[in-house]
Amino acid sequence: MSKPSRRSRGTVTVQDVARVAGVSAMTVSRVVNGGTNVRETTREAVLAAIAQLNYSPNSAARSLAAGDATQIGLLYSNPSAAYLSQFLIGALAAARRAGCHLVLEACESERPDEQAEATRSFASTSVEGVILPPPLSEAAPVRAELEAAGIPWVSVAMGLPPARSLNVRIDDFEGAAAMTRHLLDLGHRKIGFIRGNPNQTSSAERYRGFAAALEEAGIDIKSAAVEQGYFTFRSGIVAAERLLDRADPPTAIFASNDDMAAAAVGVAHRRGLHVPQDLSVVGFDDTSLATTVWPELTTVRQPIATMAEEALALLLARIRAHRSSVTDKLEEQVLDHELIVRESSAPPKGMAAARSDGRRGAGAAGSPRPR
């Protein structure tokens, strides 16, 4: 993707987005309006261009039922393009339905002073509320600046939100515990784990869920192979290499997101290991990446687009309440997660062979074979 000069938000057009993404203006329109007849790779290219240019689809002419048009900010910084793509799909769809104007702004720095400065600059625009997807949902300087400016905000995937704050999340602990139980049920006892970025509460919650499920099975967490990752593909490569370099490598790897799981699959292939026959690999999030790698990933589905939609709805409800001088009772929404079993997980190699022998023996004795 080419790097055009950054233009002011008000002058970026559909044609600019189309040129950067390498598609037609009609395709950009389909993506912005939630059209389904678009290839996933094309959709991601358009959403990446939208984010790169800070393009804001012009739906300001529409209005909320409560009255005048509302501008909602989305301040983002996420190392996973697949996660951000799905989040934007949900946010754009919700903004279109509500008739509000969605204003995108990147905040890539991890330095507190630069995060604070970027937020102050954003708060000085006409946004009436701000959506904070991870990891900025955990950035205290960002939240502090918004509070100081009197701008309501909603966090997404924040594990421990402050009292009276708006938040949308899933139960990361239970999601990770369910995935670990799936691997245990398959017969794995040597499960490697790749942790997420320590600056996000969800990372700690997913690790806690993993550890709790191991302890339920009578496995000491201290004996588990654990490596640090940062929710990026590159960090997944490094962590998977370290896990598989161990003298007694794991028979399964549970990565804290799909980007790192996809990286682990790549490392396995490079070493001549077959997934899942030699090594099971599972992830978390169920982004589009989970079904574009081979084999497709077993993962925990986090409804990312729906979380963005719910976040915008909560924020608009709070804005309406403030306009009416009413104290709302809105706080947190915990959405359902789902274990999605695909082709990347299977019993450990020796156990799979034993099960196969057992099934053949059962068939010889006259028992019906599975279809």
Buried (B, 14 or more C-beta within 10 A) or exposed (E): EEEEEEEEBEEBBBEBBBBBBEBEBEBBBBBBEBEEEBEEEBBBBBBBBBBBBBBBBEBBEBBBEEEEBBBBBBBBBBBBBBBBBBBBBBBBBBBBBBBBBBBBBBBEBEEEEEBBBBBBEBBEEEBBBBBBBBBBBBBEBBBBBBEEBEBBBBBBBBBEBEEEBBBBBBBBBBBBBBBBBBBBEBBBBBBBBBBBBEEBBBBBBBBBBBBBBBEEBEBEBEEBBBBBBBBBBEBBBBBBBBBBEEEEBBBBBBBBBBBBBBBBBBBBBEBEBEBBEBBBBBBBBBBBBBBBBEBBBBBBBBBBBBBBBBBBBBBBBBBBBBBEEEEBEBEBBEBEBEBBEBEBBBBBBEBBEEBEEEEEEEEEEEEEEEE
